[in-house]
Amino acid sequence: MSTQSEVIDEPLNPAADQPASISEGTLGGDRKGMLEKVTLGLFIVVPFLALLAAVPLLWGWGVSWLDLGMMVFLYYLGIHGVTIGFHRYFTHGSFKAKRPLRIALAIAGSLAVEGPLVRWVADHRKHHKYSDAEGDPHSPWRYGESVPALMKGLWWAHIGWMFDEERTPQDKYAPDLVKDNTLRLISKQFIVWTTISLALPAVVGGLVTWSWWGAFTGFFWGSLVRVALAHHVTWSINSICHAVGKRPFKSRDRSGNVWWLALVSGGESWHNLHHADPTAARHGVDRGQLDSSARIIRWFEQLGWAYDVRWPSTERLDARRTERTAEAA
C-alpha cells in the first residue's frame, strides 16, 4: 500500500517546488475598488459583531460561564481537528502520525461537523490542484470581478459550493483514505459524530444545572452557535482569504494572509504561505504570526506521537518570497 505522502503529492501540489507568480489562468483581477472593499468588509464583520453583541445582551438569562466554556472548548477541539487533522495531516501529509493520533484527529475533525473526512479531503485536494482557476470547487472569483459578481462569488466560495450537485471523486483524490478501513468507517459514521457533537453540550448543561433550561442554553451556545462560528471561520478561509490579504509569497492563485482570522482559525488564515508551500506544517512563519495548529503539532512531535514533520526551512521560505518581501526581510 502506498504511503500517504506518496499519494497526495501529485494531485494537490503540481508546482510546489516551482513557485511562480499568479498565472494567467487565475480568476479575479489584481486591484479592488472601494465598493468591492466595502462589500468584503460587510461580509466579514457583520456575523462576528452579531455574535459579540448577543453575549452581553443575554448574560445572566440566556448564557452562562458553563455555556461559554463548552462553546470555547468544543470550538477549538473541532477547529484543531480540522486544521491539524483533516487539513495539514490527512490532506497534505505535513507530518506522520502514530495510529492512535491518526484516529483521534479523524474523530476530532468530525466533531466540527464540516462533512465526512474522506469527502473533506478530496474536495480540498481538488481545490489545491485548480486553486482560483477553472475547476476550483470554491473560488470567490468564479463569477467575475464586479461587486454583484463578487458577492455571488463570496457566497459560492463560503457555502454555496457545498450544495453543488457535482461531487469530487473520492477514489481519485483521496485513494489513501478510501483504502484505510478505520478512516473510511469514521468517515461513513459522520452522522454519529455529528449527533455526539451536538448532543454533548445539552447533556452536560442539563446535568450540571439539573434543569431543562440549562440543557437548552448548553445546546444553543455549545452546539448551534459553536458550530455556526466554526463553519463561518473555516469557510472564510475559502472565501475571504482568496479575496483579500497580503501576498508575501509566490503562489499560483490569489491566496492571501488575513491576520485577524489567525487566532480563531488556528493559524489557517496565513493562507498565502500555505498555497506557496502546501505541505509545510507551519503556516504562520513570520514574526508575530500566531499559528496554534503548528504549536500543537510541535507538542505531538515532542511527545513522540508525530514524526517526520515538514517544518519550513529558511532556505525554502526565501525561495518562495516575492522580491519585495525578500529585500525587506
N, C-alpha and C positions, 0 to 999 in steps of 0.2 A: 504494500500500500504506500502511496506517495506521502511524503511529509506535507504538513500544512503550507510551509513556505514555498515548497516546490510547486504546489498547486496554484497559489494565489499570485505569484509574481507576474506572470504574463498577462492575465486578463485585467488586472487593475492598475498596472503600472507600466504602460508601454514606453514611457520616456523618462522614467525616474532618474536614470543616470545620465540623461542628456537634457538638463534644464534649458528651457527656451522661453522667449517672450510669448505673450499671448498670441496664439496662432490666428490665421485669417479665418478659420472656421468657427472661432469663438463667437457666441451670441452676445449682443449688447455693445454699446459704444464706450468710448473712453471717458467722456465727460458727462456730468449730470447737471441739469438746470435747477433753478431754485424751486420750482414746483415739484420736481422729482424728489428733491431733498426733503421738502416738507411732507410729501406723501410718505416717504420712507420713515420719517420721524414719527408721524402719527401712527403708522402701522406697528412700530416698535414699542412706543412709550405707553400708549393708552391702556393695553391689557395689564401692564405692570402697575400703573397708577391706580387702576380699579382695584387690584388686589391689595395694595398698600392702604387704600382708603377703607377697605372693608374691615380690616383688623381692628382699628380703634373704634369704629362705629359699632362693632358687635362685641367689644371687650366686656366681659362680665355677664353677658347674656347669651351670645351665640358662639363664643370661642373662649378657650381656657389655655393655661400653660400645657396641660396634657395634650390638648388638640394640636397646638403648635409644635410641641416636642415630637409627637408622632409624625406630623407632616414633614418636619425638617429631617428627622432620622430616615424615614422611608424614602423621602425625596432623594437624599444623597446616596442611599443604598442602591436605589434603582438607577439613578443617573450614572454612578460609577460602574454599575453592572453593564450599562450600555457603553460608556466611553472606554472603559478598560477592557471589558469582555467582548461585547458584540463588535465594537469598532477596532480598537488597537490590536486585540488578540485574534479574534476569530476572522475578521475581515482582512487585516493587513499583516498578521504574523509578526507584530513588533517584538514579541518575546515568545518563549516556550514556557509552558506551564505543566506542572505535575498534575496527574489525573484528578485528585480531589479539588484543586484550584480550578481546573478546567470546568468541572461540573458546577462548582459554586458560582463561577462567573456566568455560566449559561442560565442558572436559576435566578441570580440577582438581576441580570439584564431582563429576564422575562417578567420580573415583578414590576418593571417600569411600564408595562402594558403598551409597548410600542410595536407589537406584532411578533409572530413566531421567529425564533432565532435564524433558521435557515433562510426564510424569506428576507429578513432584515439584511443579512449578509449578502445575499445575491443582489438585492437592489443596490446596496452601497458599492459593491464591486463594479456593477454596471455603470453607476454614476461616475466612478473614477475613470473608467475606460472612455467615456464620452463627455467628460465634465464640461458643462457650458457649451456644448456643441450638439448637433443633431444626434439624437439617441440618448441624451441625458434624461433620466426619468423625471428630474425635478429642477430644471434650470429656471430662475426667475426671469430670464431674458427670452423665454420661449416665444412670446407674442410680439416682441419689438421693444422700442425704447421710449415711446410717448408715455405720458402719465397714465392714461387709461390702460395701455398695454402693460405697463409696469405693475399697476395694481392687480391686473389679471394674472400676470406672471408671478407676482409675490404670493397671491392666493394659491396658485397652482403649485409653486415650489414648497409652500408652507404645509398645505394639507390636501389640495385638490388632486394631486398626482396619485394619492393612495386609493382614490375611487376610480381610477382608470381601469378599464376592462383588460388592458394588456398587462400580462404578468411576466416578470423576469424569469426566464427558465432556470430553475434551481439546479438541475443536473449540469448545466453549462457553467454557471457562475459560482456554485458552491458544492462541487462534487466531493470535496474532502469532508464536509459536514454531513452530506447525504450518506456517505459510506460509514459514518460513525453511528452505531446503533443507539448508544446512550444519548448523544446530542440530537439525533433525529427524533427520539422519543420525547425528550424535553421540548423540542420544537412543536411536536404534534400535540403535546399537553398544554398548549398555550392557554386554553380556556381554564384549565385547573389553576395555573399560576396567577391568572387574572382574578379568579374568584378568591384565592387566598389573599392576594394583594389588596383587593377592595374590601374584603370582609374583616381582615385583621384589626384595623383601627376601630371599627364598630364594636367588635368583641371586647377589645381592651378597654375602650371608653365606657362600655356598659358595665363591665366587671369592676373597674376601678371606682366609678361613681355609683354603681349599683342602681342605675336608672336608664330608662329608655332615651331620655334626653341626652345623657352622656354618650349613649351609643349613636344617636343621630348626629351630634356635633363631631364626634370622632370620625364618623363616616364622611361627613361633609368636608371637613378640613383635611383629615388624614388620608382620605381616598379621593374624593372628587376634585378638590382644589389642588391637592398634591399632584395627581396625575395630569390635570389640565396644565398646570405650570410646567411640569417636566416635558410634556408634549410641546408646549409653546417654545420652550427654550431649545429643545432638540431640533424642532422644525425651523427655528430661527437660524440654525447653522446652515440649513439648506437654502433658505431664502435670503436673510439679511447678510450673511457672511459671503454671499455670492453677488451682492448688490453694492455694498459699501465696505469700507475698511482700508487700511494701509496694506500695501503690497511690497514689502522689502525683499521678497524672494521671487525668483523667476519661476513661473508656472505656465501651463498651457491653457489656463482658464482665468476666470475673474474672481477667484477666491481672495478674501481679504481678512485682515486681523481686526476684530472688534473687541476692544479691551474691556468694555463694561459688561460683556457677557461672560467673561472668563471665570468669575467666581461661581456663578450659578450653572455654568456648563461644564464644570470640571476641567477647564483648560481647553475645551474643544474649539473655542472661538478664535484661537490663534491659528486660523484656518489657512492662511496663505502658506505658512511653512509646511503644514500638513500636506497640501497639494503639491508643494515643491519637492517634498520628500515623504511620501505616504507611509513608508514602513518605519519611520522614526517613532520611538516610544515616547518621546517628549515633543510637545507641540509649542509650548511657551519656552523659547530658547534664549531670549534676550533678557537683560536685567529688568527685574520688576514684573516679569510676565508670570502671573500665577498659573500653575498647572497642577492641581491637586491629583489628577489621574496619574501623572508622571511620578509624583511623590509616593503614591500608594504602590505603584509598580516597583519603585526602588525598595520599599519595605518588603514586598513579596520576594524580591531578589535577595535581600539581606537575610530573610528567613529561610531561603533555600527553596521556596515554593515556585519561583520563576527563575529562568536562566536563559542564557544566550539573548539577553536584552539588546535591542538595536538602539543604543543611545547615540544621538547625532554627534559626530566629531566636529571640531573646529574647522578642519580642512573641508569636510563635506558641506558644512554650512556656508563657508566662504565661497565655495564653488557655485552655490545657488543664489547668492545675494546679487541684487542688482548693482550696477556700477556705483550709483549714488550712495546706497547704504554701505557698500563695501568701503568707499572712501571715508565715510563718516565714522565707521567702526574703529 
